[in-house]
Amino acid sequence: MSKIKPVRNGTRKDTIIRKAAALFRKKGFVATSMREIADNIGVEASSLYNHIGSKSELLQSICFQVANAFNQQLEEVEQMETPTAKKLESLIRFHIRMMLDNFDEVYVANHEWKQLGEPFLSNFLAQRKQYEGRLVELVTTGIRKKELKNIHPHVAVLSILSAVRGLEFWQRHKKEPERPELENNLVNYLLHGITR
């Protein structure tokens, strides 16, 4: 067996995480073994333990890397001195790109988080709730400033998140439209449904 080759601009651990995410998405966390991950990489299972402690640690890494990426982007957007619609556009585009560029990882964070052990499960759920709350506050601010239609903020946020999550179906089939057109159309559809 060979050595673990790091992904471009990454580490061996990054390679393991990417391969694990692909298998977790395809088979589910519970049904995937460390041996399968090792076989997929082309190394002995024991070699994985030089870089990662357990299968659960892989799931934690995937879920929290995704959550941290979304939270970091939201922090940047919250600091922008632009109208709310522009902030929402930036966030929607980021969600779309994450879904398209890191599909396996985002899928796992969206579906396999239930397999996290404590205290990681509670932490992950708290981060998700806080993230959604901050999005609701962003929409509420836009409504208060008369930049957005007077709609229920929770409905707006759930609509946006659900629409972007729906890209899972597009990603599975990769049919038309092409990525740039898909991104622009989804952004236009979501924003013109709530902006004045």
Backbone as JSON Lines, residues from 0, in Angstrom:
{"i":0,"aa":"M","n":[0.84,-1.18,0.0],"ca":[0.0,0.0,0.0],"c":[0.89,1.24,0.0]}
{"i":1,"aa":"S","n":[0.33,2.33,-0.48],"ca":[1.1,3.56,-0.62],"c":[0.84,4.52,0.53]}
{"i":2,"aa":"K","n":[1.51,5.67,0.46],"ca":[1.31,6.72,1.46],"c":[0.09,7.55,1.09]}
{"i":3,"aa":"I","n":[-0.42,8.24,2.09],"ca":[-1.55,9.14,1.86],"c":[-1.02,10.39,1.17]}
{"i":4,"aa":"K","n":[-1.58,10.67,0.0],"ca":[-1.17,11.86,-0.74],"c":[-2.06,13.02,-0.34]}
{"i":5,"aa":"P","n":[-1.47,14.14,0.11],"ca":[-2.3,15.27,0.5],"c":[-3.02,15.88,-0.7]}
{"i":6,"aa":"V","n":[-4.23,16.4,-0.45],"ca":[-4.94,17.13,-1.49],"c":[-4.18,18.41,-1.78]}
{"i":7,"aa":"R","n":[-4.4,18.96,-2.96],"ca":[-3.7,20.19,-3.32],"c":[-3.96,21.27,-2.27]}
{"i":8,"aa":"N","n":[-2.9,21.92,-1.84],"ca":[-2.97,22.96,-0.8],"c":[-3.57,22.44,0.5]}
{"i":9,"aa":"G","n":[-3.35,21.17,0.8],"ca":[-3.9,20.59,2.02],"c":[-2.93,19.62,2.65]}
{"i":10,"aa":"T","n":[-3.41,18.96,3.69],"ca":[-2.61,18.0,4.43],"c":[-3.13,16.58,4.18]}
{"i":11,"aa":"R","n":[-2.42,15.61,4.7],"ca":[-2.89,14.23,4.6],"c":[-4.23,14.07,5.33]}
{"i":12,"aa":"K","n":[-4.35,14.77,6.46],"ca":[-5.61,14.71,7.2],"c":[-6.75,15.26,6.34]}
{"i":13,"aa":"D","n":[-6.49,16.32,5.58],"ca":[-7.51,16.86,4.67],"c":[-7.94,15.82,3.65]}
{"i":14,"aa":"T","n":[-6.99,15.04,3.15],"ca":[-7.3,13.97,2.2],"c":[-8.21,12.94,2.85]}
{"i":15,"aa":"I","n":[-7.87,12.54,4.06],"ca":[-8.68,11.56,4.78],"c":[-10.1,12.09,4.99]}
{"i":16,"aa":"I","n":[-10.21,13.35,5.39],"ca":[-11.52,13.95,5.65],"c":[-12.34,13.99,4.37]}
{"i":17,"aa":"R","n":[-11.74,14.38,3.25],"ca":[-12.46,14.45,1.97],"c":[-12.97,13.07,1.54]}
{"i":18,"aa":"K","n":[-12.09,12.07,1.65],"ca":[-12.48,10.7,1.26],"c":[-13.57,10.16,2.19]}
{"i":19,"aa":"A","n":[-13.43,10.45,3.48],"ca":[-14.44,10.01,4.45],"c":[-15.78,10.68,4.15]}
{"i":20,"aa":"A","n":[-15.75,11.97,3.84],"ca":[-17.0,12.69,3.54],"c":[-17.7,12.05,2.35]}
{"i":21,"aa":"A","n":[-16.94,11.7,1.32],"ca":[-17.54,11.08,0.13],"c":[-18.2,9.75,0.49]}
{"i":22,"aa":"L","n":[-17.53,8.96,1.31],"ca":[-18.1,7.67,1.71],"c":[-19.28,7.84,2.67]}
{"i":23,"aa":"F","n":[-19.18,8.78,3.6],"ca":[-20.29,9.04,4.52],"c":[-21.52,9.49,3.74]}
{"i":24,"aa":"R","n":[-21.32,10.3,2.71],"ca":[-22.45,10.76,1.89],"c":[-23.07,9.58,1.14]}
{"i":25,"aa":"K","n":[-22.21,8.75,0.57],"ca":[-22.69,7.65,-0.26],"c":[-23.33,6.53,0.56]}
{"i":26,"aa":"K","n":[-22.69,6.14,1.67],"ca":[-23.14,4.97,2.43],"c":[-23.76,5.31,3.78]}
{"i":27,"aa":"G","n":[-23.51,6.51,4.26],"ca":[-23.92,6.88,5.61],"c":[-22.78,6.67,6.58]}
{"i":28,"aa":"F","n":[-22.77,7.43,7.65],"ca":[-21.7,7.34,8.64],"c":[-21.63,5.96,9.27]}
{"i":29,"aa":"V","n":[-22.76,5.46,9.72],"ca":[-22.8,4.19,10.44],"c":[-22.31,3.04,9.56]}
{"i":30,"aa":"A","n":[-22.67,3.03,8.3],"ca":[-22.34,1.91,7.4],"c":[-20.93,1.97,6.84]}
{"i":31,"aa":"T","n":[-20.2,3.05,7.09],"ca":[-18.84,3.2,6.56],"c":[-17.84,2.79,7.63]}
{"i":32,"aa":"S","n":[-16.88,1.95,7.23],"ca":[-15.85,1.52,8.18],"c":[-14.54,2.26,7.91]}
{"i":33,"aa":"M","n":[-13.67,2.27,8.9],"ca":[-12.34,2.87,8.72],"c":[-11.57,2.1,7.64]}
{"i":34,"aa":"R","n":[-11.79,0.81,7.56],"ca":[-11.11,0.01,6.53],"c":[-11.53,0.48,5.13]}
{"i":35,"aa":"E","n":[-12.83,0.77,4.96],"ca":[-13.29,1.26,3.66],"c":[-12.67,2.61,3.32]}
{"i":36,"aa":"I","n":[-12.56,3.47,4.31],"ca":[-11.92,4.77,4.08],"c":[-10.47,4.56,3.68]}
{"i":37,"aa":"A","n":[-9.77,3.69,4.39],"ca":[-8.37,3.39,4.08],"c":[-8.24,2.8,2.68]}
{"i":38,"aa":"D","n":[-9.1,1.85,2.34],"ca":[-9.07,1.24,1.01],"c":[-9.3,2.28,-0.07]}
{"i":39,"aa":"N","n":[-10.21,3.21,0.19],"ca":[-10.53,4.26,-0.77],"c":[-9.34,5.18,-1.0]}
{"i":40,"aa":"I","n":[-8.53,5.36,0.04],"ca":[-7.33,6.2,-0.07],"c":[-6.17,5.39,-0.64]}
{"i":41,"aa":"G","n":[-6.19,4.08,-0.4],"ca":[-5.11,3.22,-0.88],"c":[-4.04,2.98,0.16]}
{"i":42,"aa":"V","n":[-4.43,2.94,1.44],"ca":[-3.48,2.7,2.52],"c":[-4.06,1.66,3.48]}
{"i":43,"aa":"E","n":[-3.23,1.21,4.4],"ca":[-3.7,0.31,5.46],"c":[-4.52,1.11,6.46]}
{"i":44,"aa":"A","n":[-5.52,0.47,7.06],"ca":[-6.37,1.15,8.04],"c":[-5.55,1.71,9.19]}
{"i":45,"aa":"S","n":[-4.52,0.99,9.6],"ca":[-3.7,1.46,10.72],"c":[-3.0,2.78,10.4]}
{"i":46,"aa":"S","n":[-2.74,3.05,9.12],"ca":[-2.1,4.31,8.73],"c":[-2.99,5.51,9.0]}
{"i":47,"aa":"L","n":[-4.29,5.31,8.95],"ca":[-5.21,6.42,9.2],"c":[-5.05,6.96,10.62]}
{"i":48,"aa":"Y","n":[-4.77,6.06,11.56],"ca":[-4.71,6.45,12.96],"c":[-3.49,7.3,13.29]}
{"i":49,"aa":"N","n":[-2.57,7.45,12.34],"ca":[-1.46,8.39,12.51],"c":[-1.95,9.82,12.32]}
{"i":50,"aa":"H","n":[-3.11,9.98,11.7],"ca":[-3.62,11.31,11.36],"c":[-4.96,11.63,12.0]}
{"i":51,"aa":"I","n":[-5.68,10.6,12.4],"ca":[-7.04,10.81,12.92],"c":[-7.29,9.79,14.02]}
{"i":52,"aa":"G","n":[-8.0,10.18,15.06],"ca":[-8.21,9.3,16.2],"c":[-9.29,8.26,16.02]}
{"i":53,"aa":"S","n":[-10.35,8.61,15.28],"ca":[-11.47,7.69,15.15],"c":[-12.37,8.13,14.01]}
{"i":54,"aa":"K","n":[-13.3,7.27,13.68],"ca":[-14.31,7.62,12.67],"c":[-15.17,8.78,13.17]}
{"i":55,"aa":"S","n":[-15.47,8.78,14.45],"ca":[-16.26,9.87,15.04],"c":[-15.53,11.21,14.91]}
{"i":56,"aa":"E","n":[-14.24,11.17,15.07],"ca":[-13.44,12.4,14.92],"c":[-13.53,12.93,13.49]}
{"i":57,"aa":"L","n":[-13.59,12.03,12.53],"ca":[-13.76,12.45,11.13],"c":[-15.09,13.17,10.95]}
{"i":58,"aa":"L","n":[-16.16,12.6,11.49],"ca":[-17.47,13.23,11.38],"c":[-17.47,14.59,12.07]}
{"i":59,"aa":"Q","n":[-16.86,14.68,13.23],"ca":[-16.76,15.96,13.93],"c":[-16.04,16.99,13.07]}
{"i":60,"aa":"S","n":[-14.92,16.59,12.49],"ca":[-14.15,17.5,11.64],"c":[-14.98,18.0,10.47]}
{"i":61,"aa":"I","n":[-15.68,17.1,9.82],"ca":[-16.51,17.48,8.66],"c":[-17.6,18.45,9.08]}
{"i":62,"aa":"C","n":[-18.37,18.09,10.09],"ca":[-19.5,18.92,10.51],"c":[-19.06,20.3,10.97]}
{"i":63,"aa":"F","n":[-18.0,20.36,11.77],"ca":[-17.58,21.65,12.31],"c":[-16.81,22.49,11.3]}
{"i":64,"aa":"Q","n":[-16.12,21.87,10.35],"ca":[-15.5,22.67,9.28],"c":[-16.57,23.37,8.46]}
{"i":65,"aa":"V","n":[-17.63,22.66,8.15],"ca":[-18.74,23.26,7.39],"c":[-19.4,24.36,8.21]}
{"i":66,"aa":"A","n":[-19.73,24.06,9.47],"ca":[-20.38,25.06,10.33],"c":[-19.5,26.29,10.49]}
{"i":67,"aa":"N","n":[-18.21,26.08,10.69],"ca":[-17.29,27.21,10.87],"c":[-17.18,28.05,9.61]}
{"i":68,"aa":"A","n":[-17.2,27.41,8.45],"ca":[-17.13,28.17,7.19],"c":[-18.36,29.06,7.04]}
{"i":69,"aa":"F","n":[-19.54,28.53,7.34],"ca":[-20.76,29.33,7.25],"c":[-20.75,30.47,8.27]}
{"i":70,"aa":"N","n":[-20.33,30.18,9.49],"ca":[-20.29,31.22,10.52],"c":[-19.29,32.32,10.2]}
{"i":71,"aa":"Q","n":[-18.14,31.93,9.67],"ca":[-17.13,32.93,9.3],"c":[-17.66,33.84,8.2]}
{"i":72,"aa":"Q","n":[-18.31,33.25,7.2],"ca":[-18.88,34.06,6.12],"c":[-19.96,35.0,6.64]}
{"i":73,"aa":"L","n":[-20.8,34.5,7.54],"ca":[-21.86,35.34,8.1],"c":[-21.26,36.51,8.88]}
{"i":74,"aa":"E","n":[-20.2,36.26,9.64],"ca":[-19.53,37.35,10.37],"c":[-19.03,38.42,9.41]}
{"i":75,"aa":"E","n":[-18.43,37.99,8.31],"ca":[-17.93,38.95,7.31],"c":[-19.08,39.75,6.71]}
{"i":76,"aa":"V","n":[-20.17,39.08,6.4],"ca":[-21.32,39.74,5.79],"c":[-21.96,40.72,6.77]}
{"i":77,"aa":"E","n":[-22.04,40.33,8.03],"ca":[-22.63,41.22,9.03],"c":[-21.85,42.53,9.16]}
{"i":78,"aa":"Q","n":[-20.56,42.49,8.87],"ca":[-19.71,43.69,8.97],"c":[-19.78,44.58,7.73]}
{"i":79,"aa":"M","n":[-20.36,44.07,6.65],"ca":[-20.43,44.84,5.4],"c":[-21.32,46.07,5.58]}
{"i":80,"aa":"E","n":[-20.91,47.17,4.98],"ca":[-21.7,48.41,5.0],"c":[-22.5,48.5,3.71]}
{"i":81,"aa":"T","n":[-23.39,47.54,3.52],"ca":[-24.22,47.5,2.31],"c":[-25.66,47.21,2.7]}
{"i":82,"aa":"P","n":[-26.61,47.45,1.79],"ca":[-28.01,47.14,2.09],"c":[-28.2,45.65,2.38]}
{"i":83,"aa":"T","n":[-29.26,45.35,3.09],"ca":[-29.56,43.98,3.5],"c":[-29.66,43.03,2.31]}
{"i":84,"aa":"A","n":[-30.26,43.48,1.22],"ca":[-30.4,42.61,0.04],"c":[-29.03,42.18,-0.48]}
{"i":85,"aa":"K","n":[-28.05,43.08,-0.45],"ca":[-26.69,42.73,-0.89],"c":[-26.05,41.72,0.07]}
{"i":86,"aa":"K","n":[-26.31,41.91,1.35],"ca":[-25.79,40.97,2.34],"c":[-26.39,39.58,2.12]}
{"i":87,"aa":"L","n":[-27.71,39.55,1.9],"ca":[-28.36,38.27,1.64],"c":[-27.85,37.63,0.36]}
{"i":88,"aa":"E","n":[-27.65,38.45,-0.66],"ca":[-27.1,37.92,-1.92],"c":[-25.75,37.27,-1.69]}
{"i":89,"aa":"S","n":[-24.89,37.95,-0.93],"ca":[-23.57,37.4,-0.64],"c":[-23.68,36.07,0.09]}
{"i":90,"aa":"L","n":[-24.57,35.99,1.07],"ca":[-24.75,34.74,1.81],"c":[-25.33,33.63,0.94]}
{"i":91,"aa":"I","n":[-26.3,33.97,0.11],"ca":[-26.9,32.97,-0.77],"c":[-25.85,32.42,-1.73]}
{"i":92,"aa":"R","n":[-25.06,33.32,-2.31],"ca":[-24.0,32.88,-3.23],"c":[-23.0,31.98,-2.5]}
{"i":93,"aa":"F","n":[-22.66,32.32,-1.27],"ca":[-21.74,31.49,-0.5],"c":[-22.34,30.11,-0.25]}
{"i":94,"aa":"H","n":[-23.61,30.06,0.13],"ca":[-24.27,28.77,0.36],"c":[-24.27,27.93,-0.93]}
{"i":95,"aa":"I","n":[-24.56,28.56,-2.04],"ca":[-24.58,27.85,-3.33],"c":[-23.2,27.29,-3.63]}
{"i":96,"aa":"R","n":[-22.19,28.12,-3.49],"ca":[-20.81,27.68,-3.81],"c":[-20.35,26.58,-2.86]}
{"i":97,"aa":"M","n":[-20.7,26.68,-1.6],"ca":[-20.36,25.61,-0.66],"c":[-21.03,24.31,-1.09]}
{"i":98,"aa":"M","n":[-22.29,24.4,-1.46],"ca":[-23.03,23.2,-1.87],"c":[-22.42,22.58,-3.13]}
{"i":99,"aa":"L","n":[-21.97,23.42,-4.05],"ca":[-21.43,22.92,-5.3],"c":[-19.96,22.5,-5.19]}
{"i":100,"aa":"D","n":[-19.17,23.25,-4.42],"ca":[-17.73,22.97,-4.34],"c":[-17.37,21.97,-3.25]}
{"i":101,"aa":"N","n":[-18.18,21.88,-2.23],"ca":[-17.91,20.98,-1.09],"c":[-19.14,20.12,-0.81]}
{"i":102,"aa":"F","n":[-19.69,19.58,-1.88],"ca":[-20.97,18.87,-1.78],"c":[-20.95,17.76,-0.74]}
{"i":103,"aa":"D","n":[-19.94,16.91,-0.78],"ca":[-19.9,15.78,0.16],"c":[-19.9,16.26,1.6]}
{"i":104,"aa":"E","n":[-19.06,17.24,1.89],"ca":[-18.95,17.75,3.26],"c":[-20.25,18.4,3.72]}
{"i":105,"aa":"V","n":[-20.84,19.25,2.87],"ca":[-22.08,19.93,3.25],"c":[-23.21,18.9,3.41]}
{"i":106,"aa":"Y","n":[-23.27,17.94,2.51],"ca":[-24.29,16.89,2.61],"c":[-24.17,16.15,3.94]}
{"i":107,"aa":"V","n":[-22.94,15.78,4.3],"ca":[-22.72,15.06,5.55],"c":[-23.13,15.93,6.74]}
{"i":108,"aa":"A","n":[-22.75,17.21,6.72],"ca":[-23.12,18.11,7.82],"c":[-24.64,18.27,7.91]}
{"i":109,"aa":"N","n":[-25.32,18.22,6.77],"ca":[-26.78,18.37,6.75],"c":[-27.53,17.1,7.15]}
{"i":110,"aa":"H","n":[-26.92,15.93,6.93],"ca":[-27.65,14.68,7.13],"c":[-27.07,13.77,8.22]}
{"i":111,"aa":"E","n":[-25.78,13.77,8.39],"ca":[-25.16,12.81,9.3],"c":[-24.82,13.39,10.67]}
{"i":112,"aa":"W","n":[-25.12,14.68,10.89],"ca":[-24.84,15.32,12.17],"c":[-25.48,14.56,13.33]}
{"i":113,"aa":"K","n":[-26.57,13.87,13.05],"ca":[-27.29,13.13,14.1],"c":[-26.42,12.06,14.75]}
{"i":114,"aa":"Q","n":[-25.35,11.67,14.06],"ca":[-24.47,10.62,14.57],"c":[-23.36,11.17,15.46]}
{"i":115,"aa":"L","n":[-23.29,12.49,15.62],"ca":[-22.28,13.08,16.5],"c":[-22.54,12.65,17.94]}
{"i":116,"aa":"G","n":[-21.48,12.37,18.67],"ca":[-21.61,12.07,20.09],"c":[-21.57,13.36,20.9]}
{"i":117,"aa":"E","n":[-21.97,13.26,22.14],"ca":[-21.91,14.42,23.03],"c":[-20.47,14.64,23.49]}
{"i":118,"aa":"P","n":[-20.06,15.87,23.72],"ca":[-20.82,17.12,23.7],"c":[-20.92,17.75,22.31]}
{"i":119,"aa":"F","n":[-20.4,17.05,21.3],"ca":[-20.32,17.62,19.95],"c":[-21.7,17.84,19.33]}
{"i":120,"aa":"L","n":[-22.62,16.91,19.59],"ca":[-23.96,17.04,19.05],"c":[-24.64,18.31,19.56]}
{"i":121,"aa":"S","n":[-24.6,18.53,20.86],"ca":[-25.21,19.73,21.44],"c":[-24.55,21.0,20.92]}
{"i":122,"aa":"N","n":[-23.24,20.97,20.8],"ca":[-22.49,22.13,20.29],"c":[-22.89,22.43,18.85]}
{"i":123,"aa":"F","n":[-22.96,21.39,18.03],"ca":[-23.32,21.57,16.62],"c":[-24.73,22.12,16.49]}
{"i":124,"aa":"L","n":[-25.67,21.57,17.25],"ca":[-27.05,22.05,17.19],"c":[-27.16,23.49,17.67]}
{"i":125,"aa":"A","n":[-26.39,23.84,18.7],"ca":[-26.39,25.22,19.19],"c":[-25.85,26.17,18.12]}
{"i":126,"aa":"Q","n":[-24.8,25.75,17.42],"ca":[-24.25,26.59,16.34],"c":[-25.27,26.78,15.22]}
{"i":127,"aa":"R","n":[-25.95,25.71,14.86],"ca":[-26.97,25.82,13.8],"c":[-28.09,26.76,14.2]}
{"i":128,"aa":"K","n":[-28.56,26.6,15.43],"ca":[-29.65,27.46,15.92],"c":[-29.21,28.92,15.96]}
{"i":129,"aa":"Q","n":[-28.0,29.15,16.42],"ca":[-27.47,30.52,16.48],"c":[-27.32,31.1,15.07]}
{"i":130,"aa":"Y","n":[-26.83,30.31,14.14],"ca":[-26.66,30.77,12.76],"c":[-28.01,31.17,12.17]}
{"i":131,"aa":"E","n":[-29.0,30.31,12.31],"ca":[-30.33,30.62,11.79],"c":[-30.91,31.86,12.48]}
{"i":132,"aa":"G","n":[-30.66,32.0,13.77],"ca":[-31.12,33.18,14.5],"c":[-30.49,34.46,13.98]}
{"i":133,"aa":"R","n":[-29.22,34.4,13.66],"ca":[-28.54,35.58,13.11],"c":[-29.07,35.92,11.72]}
{"i":134,"aa":"L","n":[-29.4,34.9,10.93],"ca":[-30.01,35.16,9.62],"c":[-31.38,35.81,9.79]}
{"i":135,"aa":"V","n":[-32.16,35.32,10.74],"ca":[-33.47,35.91,11.02],"c":[-33.29,37.38,11.42]}
{"i":136,"aa":"E","n":[-32.3,37.66,12.25],"ca":[-32.05,39.04,12.68],"c":[-31.65,39.91,11.49]}
{"i":137,"aa":"L","n":[-30.87,39.37,10.57],"ca":[-30.49,40.12,9.37],"c":[-31.72,40.48,8.55]}
{"i":138,"aa":"V","n":[-32.61,39.51,8.35],"ca":[-33.84,39.77,7.59],"c":[-34.73,40.76,8.36]}
{"i":139,"aa":"T","n":[-34.83,40.59,9.66],"ca":[-35.63,41.51,10.48],"c":[-35.12,42.94,10.35]}
{"i":140,"aa":"T","n":[-33.81,43.11,10.37],"ca":[-33.22,44.44,10.2],"c":[-33.57,45.01,8.84]}
{"i":141,"aa":"G","n":[-33.5,44.19,7.8],"ca":[-33.86,44.64,6.46],"c":[-35.32,45.06,6.36]}
{"i":142,"aa":"I","n":[-36.19,44.35,7.04],"ca":[-37.62,44.71,7.05],"c":[-37.81,46.03,7.79]}
{"i":143,"aa":"R","n":[-37.16,46.16,8.93],"ca":[-37.27,47.38,9.73],"c":[-36.78,48.6,8.96]}
{"i":144,"aa":"K","n":[-35.72,48.42,8.15],"ca":[-35.16,49.53,7.36],"c":[-35.93,49.74,6.05]}
{"i":145,"aa":"K","n":[-36.99,48.96,5.85],"ca":[-37.82,49.04,4.63],"c":[-37.03,48.62,3.38]}
{"i":146,"aa":"E","n":[-36.0,47.79,3.56],"ca":[-35.22,47.28,2.43],"c":[-35.8,45.95,1.92]}
{"i":147,"aa":"L","n":[-36.57,45.3,2.76],"ca":[-37.2,44.03,2.4],"c":[-38.7,44.14,2.63]}
{"i":148,"aa":"K","n":[-39.44,43.3,1.92],"ca":[-40.89,43.24,2.12],"c":[-41.2,42.84,3.55]}
{"i":149,"aa":"N","n":[-42.37,43.2,4.01],"ca":[-42.79,42.86,5.36],"c":[-43.33,41.43,5.37]}
{"i":150,"aa":"I","n":[-42.4,40.49,5.46],"ca":[-42.74,39.07,5.52],"c":[-42.21,38.5,6.83]}
{"i":151,"aa":"H","n":[-42.66,37.34,7.17],"ca":[-42.17,36.73,8.41],"c":[-40.7,36.34,8.21]}
{"i":152,"aa":"P","n":[-39.8,36.87,9.05],"ca":[-38.36,36.61,8.87],"c":[-38.0,35.12,8.9]}
{"i":153,"aa":"H","n":[-38.65,34.34,9.77],"ca":[-38.35,32.91,9.83],"c":[-38.71,32.21,8.51]}
{"i":154,"aa":"V","n":[-39.82,32.62,7.93],"ca":[-40.24,32.03,6.65],"c":[-39.22,32.36,5.57]}
{"i":155,"aa":"A","n":[-38.76,33.61,5.54],"ca":[-37.75,34.01,4.55],"c":[-36.47,33.18,4.7]}
{"i":156,"aa":"V","n":[-36.0,33.05,5.93],"ca":[-34.75,32.3,6.18],"c":[-34.93,30.83,5.83]}
{"i":157,"aa":"L","n":[-36.02,30.22,6.26],"ca":[-36.24,28.81,5.93],"c":[-36.37,28.59,4.43]}
{"i":158,"aa":"S","n":[-37.0,29.54,3.73],"ca":[-37.13,29.44,2.28],"c":[-35.77,29.49,1.6]}
{"i":159,"aa":"I","n":[-34.93,30.41,2.04],"ca":[-33.59,30.54,1.46],"c":[-32.78,29.28,1.71]}
{"i":160,"aa":"L","n":[-32.72,28.85,2.97],"ca":[-31.92,27.67,3.31],"c":[-32.44,26.41,2.63]}
{"i":161,"aa":"S","n":[-33.75,26.26,2.56],"ca":[-34.33,25.08,1.9],"c":[-34.06,25.09,0.4]}
{"i":162,"aa":"A","n":[-34.16,26.25,-0.22],"ca":[-33.91,26.34,-1.67],"c":[-32.47,25.97,-1.99]}
{"i":163,"aa":"V","n":[-31.55,26.49,-1.21],"ca":[-30.14,26.18,-1.47],"c":[-29.85,24.71,-1.18]}
{"i":164,"aa":"R","n":[-30.44,24.2,-0.13],"ca":[-30.24,22.78,0.19],"c":[-30.81,21.89,-0.91]}
{"i":165,"aa":"G","n":[-31.81,22.4,-1.61],"ca":[-32.38,21.66,-2.73],"c":[-31.4,21.39,-3.85]}
{"i":166,"aa":"L","n":[-30.26,22.08,-3.82],"ca":[-29.23,21.84,-4.84],"c":[-28.65,20.43,-4.74]}
{"i":167,"aa":"E","n":[-28.94,19.74,-3.65],"ca":[-28.53,18.34,-3.55],"c":[-29.05,17.55,-4.75]}
{"i":168,"aa":"F","n":[-30.27,17.84,-5.16],"ca":[-30.86,17.12,-6.29],"c":[-30.16,17.48,-7.59]}
{"i":169,"aa":"W","n":[-29.84,18.76,-7.77],"ca":[-29.11,19.18,-8.97],"c":[-27.73,18.53,-8.99]}
{"i":170,"aa":"Q","n":[-27.08,18.51,-7.84],"ca":[-25.71,17.98,-7.75],"c":[-25.69,16.49,-8.1]}
{"i":171,"aa":"R","n":[-26.73,15.77,-7.74],"ca":[-26.77,14.33,-8.05],"c":[-26.88,14.07,-9.54]}
{"i":172,"aa":"H","n":[-27.59,14.95,-10.25],"ca":[-27.83,14.72,-11.67],"c":[-26.98,15.6,-12.57]}
{"i":173,"aa":"K","n":[-26.55,16.74,-12.05],"ca":[-25.71,17.7,-12.77],"c":[-26.23,17.97,-14.17]}
{"i":174,"aa":"K","n":[-27.49,18.27,-14.24],"ca":[-28.11,18.63,-15.51],"c":[-28.06,20.14,-15.64]}
{"i":175,"aa":"E","n":[-28.64,20.63,-16.71],"ca":[-28.68,22.07,-16.93],"c":[-29.45,22.73,-15.8]}
{"i":176,"aa":"P","n":[-29.23,23.98,-15.52],"ca":[-28.29,24.89,-16.17],"c":[-26.87,24.71,-15.66]}
{"i":177,"aa":"E","n":[-25.94,25.35,-16.32],"ca":[-24.55,25.33,-15.88],"c":[-24.43,26.1,-14.57]}
{"i":178,"aa":"R","n":[-23.33,25.91,-13.87],"ca":[-23.15,26.5,-12.53],"c":[-23.38,28.01,-12.47]}
{"i":179,"aa":"P","n":[-22.74,28.83,-13.31],"ca":[-22.96,30.28,-13.18],"c":[-24.42,30.67,-13.38]}
{"i":180,"aa":"E","n":[-25.06,30.05,-14.36],"ca":[-26.47,30.35,-14.61],"c":[-27.34,29.87,-13.45]}
{"i":181,"aa":"L","n":[-27.03,28.7,-12.93],"ca":[-27.76,28.17,-11.78],"c":[-27.65,29.13,-10.59]}
{"i":182,"aa":"E","n":[-26.43,29.55,-10.29],"ca":[-26.21,30.46,-9.16],"c":[-26.97,31.77,-9.35]}
{"i":183,"aa":"N","n":[-26.82,32.39,-10.52],"ca":[-27.49,33.67,-10.78],"c":[-29.01,33.54,-10.75]}
{"i":184,"aa":"N","n":[-29.54,32.48,-11.34],"ca":[-30.99,32.29,-11.34],"c":[-31.54,32.06,-9.93]}
{"i":185,"aa":"L","n":[-30.84,31.27,-9.15],"ca":[-31.31,31.0,-7.79],"c":[-31.25,32.27,-6.94]}
{"i":186,"aa":"V","n":[-30.17,33.02,-7.06],"ca":[-30.05,34.29,-6.33],"c":[-31.18,35.24,-6.74]}
{"i":187,"aa":"N","n":[-31.38,35.4,-8.03],"ca":[-32.44,36.3,-8.51],"c":[-33.81,35.86,-8.02]}
{"i":188,"aa":"Y","n":[-34.07,34.58,-8.09],"ca":[-35.37,34.06,-7.66],"c":[-35.59,34.31,-6.16]}
{"i":189,"aa":"L","n":[-34.59,34.0,-5.37],"ca":[-34.75,34.15,-3.92],"c":[-34.84,35.61,-3.5]}
{"i":190,"aa":"L","n":[-34.03,36.47,-4.09],"ca":[-34.04,37.88,-3.68],"c":[-35.25,38.63,-4.19]}
{"i":191,"aa":"H","n":[-35.67,38.38,-5.4],"ca":[-36.81,39.13,-5.92],"c":[-38.12,38.69,-5.29]}
{"i":192,"aa":"G","n":[-38.07,37.57,-4.61],"ca":[-39.24,37.15,-3.87],"c":[-39.41,37.89,-2.55]}
{"i":193,"aa":"I","n":[-38.31,38.56,-2.07],"ca":[-38.41,39.24,-0.78],"c":[-37.97,40.7,-0.81]}
{"i":194,"aa":"T","n":[-37.33,41.16,-1.87],"ca":[-36.89,42.56,-1.88],"c":[-37.94,43.46,-2.47]}
{"i":195,"aa":"R","n":[-37.88,44.73,-2.11],"ca":[-38.83,45.72,-2.64],"c":[-38.42,46.14,-4.03]}
